[in-house]
Amino acid sequence: MHDHHFLVLCLNFVVFFNPGSCSKFKFLLSLLADSTASDLFDVFSTLDACNSQGCSDYKTRAIFLHSFSGYGVIKSNNLRLILSPSLHLESHEGIRGDKFLEVPQIVWGLNNQKIAFARACLTARMLNRTLLMPSLSSSLFYKEIDLLHPISFDQVFQYERFNSLCNRFVRLGRYSDLGNQTGTYDLRKGSGRKWTVERDLEQLKQSSRGPIDKYQVISIAGKNPFLWHDHWPVKDYARVFECLVLVDEIAKEADKVVSKIRRIGRKLRSKTNFGAEGSSLSHAPYVAIHMRVEIDWMIHCKKLEQRSRISQICSSKQEIMERVGNIVGLGSTAIVYLAVADSLLNDSSILDGWKRGLVPFEKKKLGVDGIYKKHSYLIQSAIDYEVCSRADIFVGNSFSTFSSLIVLERTQRVIRMGITSSCGIDVRWPSYAYNIPGESNGPQKWMTNMSDSNLKAISYGSNAISC
């Protein structure tokens, strides 16, 4: 067995190794899956040190980084880190940099905007064009378009990092990249029931060739891209979402909130016998709950239940508290972070009635509401998204776009560790839907179906979720 090399794909790494102890190799996978480009070389150094010290359980021979912006080989002792963009999966010749697509301002909530942005990117990819960096909306107005406050994409997400991570898949460009060679072609999306998915797809195909394709810019007018017909599988959207990295200013704000939760968790662990439960965590785990119980949501979800004839959409505060308390394997002590609307921050009842051992916090009680108040609605949502995404356990509503995109991201992390289903097993980064009853009257385990042919279940919600 030790005479053969095995190939494992994990995050952005392809690892050749001699297999040994399963437990040690699982730790290695966890280390790689949890790593980003910023700490890649720390991982490299750790593995190299292990090699030089003669670890008997496994010996890493090489790490191929398949989506790196440079070339070359870094070698130390018997371990080589090989950097090569040519190993990028499903590699393409690249998106044209001299042809562009322009889309309307992207609006609505943070995660609706992320979906709209990804759909615009995939539309540009179909046309083999660079997407001109669109404006997002920092405020939340659904009807008063004149009250929407535009905010540049690169004030929220890292522009250069996006193009690096999505290299050869999709590409963003700036208006300063434009010349005046062939002008702009105005493309209007159809609307109404007669504008079918098939007609929309045919319009895009026609725009990718012939006289229209000769224009330097195709400018799509009309509806918000979130409302465009969907022609792409979940995996394509996920690939775009992976390239969205918050700018440092926002990421640091999220770090402050997570650090505060972790500090409280460490203190809580030190005051209890939590360590006796056998957890390897240095802190009491934190459970992030996207708690949708505000009045406007309850009105919306009740109407949705009636219209769709589905009863598992709305959940009361009491039902959420009860189901979270029944999560199998949660343990006796945990921090509960409640991601709630600002209108609920003065409602003390959301902090009362939790199962003994579950210690609830929201922004105000945690003492971080000042961090949020400094920012616009969009940035506040981005911070809360990060806090929920990094939680040890996440519980949300399967009809919420916010919850659904967090579960998609967490599902990708689990899949990178070689796990395609969490049914019947304990996994790292578990997610649950509190609106659907699961084991022991707890919330239903939830993983995104990555084989879906479109994003409908994530964009509009579903109770047909899978573990």
N, C-alpha and C positions, 0 to 999 in steps of 0.2 A: 504493500500500500504506500509506503514511504518513498518508493522509487518513482511514483507518478506525480506529475504536477497537475493541479486542478485549477480551473478558471472560474472566478466568481466576480460578478458585476455588482457593485455596491455604490450607490450615489454616483459620483463622478470618477469612480475608481474601478479599475480592473486589476485584481490581485492574483498573481500566480503564487501558489503556496504548496508546501508539503503538508498534507493533513495530519493532525495528531489529535490532541484532546478536543472533543466537541465543545466543552465548556469554554476552553480558552479561545477557540476560534469564534464562538458566538460573541465573546467579549470583543474580539477584534472587529467583527462586523458591526457591533454596537458603536465602537469607537469611530469607525469610518463613517457610519450612517449619521452620526451626530456631528460630524466635522464639516466645516465650510472651507472655502478657499483661504480664508484668513488664518486658519489654524492648521492647514494641511501640512506645513513643514514641521509643526510640533508633532503631528502624527508620524510623519516620516522619521523624525529623530527618535521617537519612542520605539518604533519598530526596529530601527537600526541598532539602538542600544540593546534591545532584546536579542537580536541576532548575535551581536558581539559578546554578549554574556552567556551565549550557549543555551538559549531556551530549548528544552528538549521536546516540548509539546507541539510546536510548529515553528517553521522557519520561512519567513517571507523572502521571496527571491526578487520580485519586482512589482512596482505599482505603475500601471499605465493610467495616466490622467487624460481622459479622452476629450475634454472640453476646456482646454487651457489655451490662453491667448499666445503662447510662445512655443518654441521648439527646444529640443535638447535633452540631455541626460544628466542627472545629478547622481553621482555614485559615491557610496561610502561603504567600505568593507564589502560585504556580499549583497547589499541591497541597492537596487537602482530605481530611481524615480524617473520615468520616461514621460516627457511632455510632448504631446502631439495632437494638434487639432484634427489631423487626418483620421484619428480613431473615433471621431464624433459619430454617434449612432445615426443611421439614416441620413448620412451626409449628402448634401446637395452642392451644386456648383456655387450657390450663393444667390442672394436676392439682388436684383439690379439696383445700383445706386444712382442711376441717372433718370429713373422713372419713379413717379411718386403718386400716392393716394392721399387725398385730403378728406376728412370726415367732419361732421358737425360737432359742436361742443358736447362733451359727454356729461350726463347729468344723473341726478337721483342719489341714492345712498352709496356709500363706499363700495360695497360688494357688487351692486348693480353696475357701478362704474367700471370695476375691474372686469366684469363679464363683457360689458360693452367695448372696453378697450381691447380685450383679447379677441373679440369677434371682428373688430376693425383690423387687428393685426393679421388674422387668418384670412380675411377678405383681401388684404394687400398681398399676402403670400400667394393666394390663388391667382392674382393678377400679375405675380412676379414683380411687385413694386415695393418700394420703401414707403412706410407709413409716415407721413409728416406728423411730427409730435403734436398730439391734440391737446386741447385745454380740458381739464377736469373742472368740477364744480365744488367749491369749498362749502357751499351752503346747501340746505335741503329744502327745496321748493319744488313741488310737483306741477303746479299750474302757472305760477307767476314767473314766467321765463325771464322777465326783466329784472327780477330780484336775485337771479342766480349770479353768484360771484365766481368768475373764472379763476382758475389757478393752474399754472403751467405744470405739466407732467413732471418735469425735473425738480419741482419744488416738493414733490412727494416721494418720487421714486428715482433711483440713480440711473441716469441716462446712459452713461458709458458702460456701467455694469450690466444693464439690460442688453445692450448690443453684444457685449462679450459673452454673456450666458446663453443668449439666443442666436449666437452666430450661426449663419447658414440656414436658419429656420425662419425667422422673421427679422425685420430690421426697422429701426426708427431713424428718421432724419429730421433735420432742422430746416426752417424756412430759408435760412441763409445758404443752404445747399442748392437752392433753386437758381436756374439760369432763366433766360427769356427766349429759348430756342423755338419751342413749338406751342407755347400757350397752354391753356387749360380747357379740358372738356368737362362740361357740367352733366353729371349723370344723376338722374332723379329716380329714386326707388319708388316702385309702385306701392299701392296701399289698397286696403279693402279685401273682401273675401276672394275676389277674382285674381288677386295677386298671389298666386300659389307659390309653394316652395320650388316647384319645377320651373315656373316662369322666372323666378328670382335667380335660380341657378343658371338658366339659359342666358339671362342678361349679363351675368358675370363672365360667362364663357365668351360671349360675343365681345365683351369689353377687353378681353385679354389678347385679342388678335385684330387684325385688319386695321382700318383707318383710325379707330378709337385708340388703339395701342400706340399710335405714333405720337400722341400728345404727351408732353412731359408730365403733366399733372391731370389726373382724373379726380374731380371734386364731386363727392357724393352729397347731394342735398336731400333734405327731408327729415325723416324720423331719427331719433336717438338710436345708435347702433344696437342697444340692448333689445330693441323691438324688431331688428332685422331678422329675416328667416335664418335658421341655424342649419349649416351644412357640414359641421365638423364633429368628430368624436370627442369624448371626454378627454382622451389622452392628449389630443392636440391642444385643448384649452389648458390642461394641466402643465404642459410644457411651457406655455406662455406665462402662466402664473408663477412658475418657478423662477422666472427671470425678473420678477418684480421685487426689488430689494429697496426697502425704505431708505431715504437719505439719513445720514448720521444723526442729524438733529432730532428727528422723530424717533429713530431707533433708540437713542440714548434716553429719551423720555420713557419709552416702554421698559428699558432696562431698570430705570429707577423704581417703577411700580413692581416689577417682578422681584427685584432685590428686596423691597420692603416686605413682600409676601414671604419670601424665603427666610428672611431674618426672623419674622414672627414664627414661621414653621420650625426653625431651629430652636428657638426659645421654648416653644410648645413641646417639642420632643424632649428637651432636657428636663422639663418639669414632670414628665410622665414616664411610664415604663414602656413607651412606644417601641423602643429598641428590642424589647423582648419578643415582639411579633416576628422577628426575623427579617425585617426590611433592610435592604442595603442603602436606603436613602439616609442622608445626614440630617434630613429635616422631615417634619410631618408633611405628607404629600398635600399638594393643593389641588382642589377640584374647582375648575372654572365653569360657571353656569351662565349661559346666555338666557337670562330669565325674561321671557316675553309675557308680561301680565299687565302692561299699561292699558289704559282704557281704549285708546285708538286701535291697538292691536287686537284686543278682545272683540271689539265691534267688527273689525275686518275678518278675523278668523271664524267668528260665528256665521257671518254671511258666506264665507268660503265653504264652511261645512254644509250649509244648506244648499248652496249652488252645486257643489261637487258630490253631495250625498256621502261624505266621509266624516266620521265622528271623531277621528283621532288627529285633530289639528290643535284645538285649544286645550290649555292646561291651567288649572287654578294654582295659586301659590301653595295651597295645602297638598295638592297632588304632586307638584314638583318636589316639595320638601320630603314627602313620604317616599317617593320613588328613588330619590338620591340617597336617602338613608338606607335603602334596601339594596344598594349596589353590592353584589357578591364580591368578597375579598377586599372591600374598602378599608377594613381595619377599624379600630376603635377611636382613632384620633385623626382629624384632617382639617386643613384650612379650606373654607369655602369662599371663593371669590365670586361675587354676584355682579355680572356685567348687566347693568340695568339702565333704563332711560333716566335722564336727569330728573324727570318728574316724580320718580320714585325715591329719590335720595332723602327726602324728608318723611318718608313713610316707614316708620320704625317697625311696622309689622312684618316687613320682609326679613328682618333679622331675628324674629321671634319664632319659636315653634320647631326649631331644627332638632334632629335626633342628638341625644347626648354624645359628646365627643366631636361633633361637627361644629366648628367655630366659624360663623359667617362674617364676612366683611364686604362692604361696598366702598366706593371711592371715598366717601365722606368719613366713614369710620376708620378706614385705612390711613387717612390723612394725606391722600394724594389728589384730592379734588382740585387743589390749586394748580397741579400740573396740567390737568385737563382744561381748566378754565382759560388758560393762556392761549388756547388754540381754537381754530374753527371747528365746525361740526365734522368735517371730513378727517381732519387730523386726530380729533378725539376718537373717532371710529377706528382709525388706523392703529392707535395706541392700544385700544381695547382688543382689537383683533390679535395683536401680538401677544398680549397678556393671556388671552384664552388659548391661543395656538401653542404656547409653551407650557401649559399646565400639565401636570402629571395625568390628570383625568379631565376630559371635557364632556359636558352634558349640554345639549342644545335642543332646538326644535327642528324637526326635519322639514318643516315648511318655511323655514327662515333661510334666506340666501346667505346671511352672515354665518349662521351655524353650518350650513352646507359646505361653504368654501373652506371653513376651518377643518371640517372632517375630511375634505378632499386632501388638504395639505398633510394632515396627520396620517391618512391612509397611505400616501406616497412614502412617508417615512417608514411605515411598517413594512410595505412591500419591498423597500430597499434592503430590509433585513431578511428577505426571503420568505416572508409570511404573506400569503394571499387571502387568508380567512382567519378571523379571530374567534370563530364559533368553537366553543368548548375549551378554549385555551386562554391563558393569561398572556397578554401582550403588553409591550411598552407603548405608551401614548394611546390608551384605549379611549374610545368615544362612545357616547350613548345619546339616544333620543328620548327625552322625558315624556313626549306626547304619545309614545307607544309603549305599552306594558311589555316587560321582558321577564327574565328569570327571577323567581322569588318576589314578584310584583315590583321589581326594580325597573329602571329604564331599559329599553331595548339596545343591545350592542349595535354599533353602527360603523360600517365601512362603506366608502364610495364604490359603486360598481364602475370600475375603470374600463369595462368593455362596452358601456353604453355608446350608442351611435350618435347621440347629441346631448346637449346640456340641459334638457327640459327638466329633469328631476331636481337639478341643483338650482336652476333659475326660478322655478315655480313651486318646488316642493313635492314631496311624495311620502306616502306611508309604506311603500313597498321597499323598505330599506333592508340591507343585508349585513350580516356580521362577517 
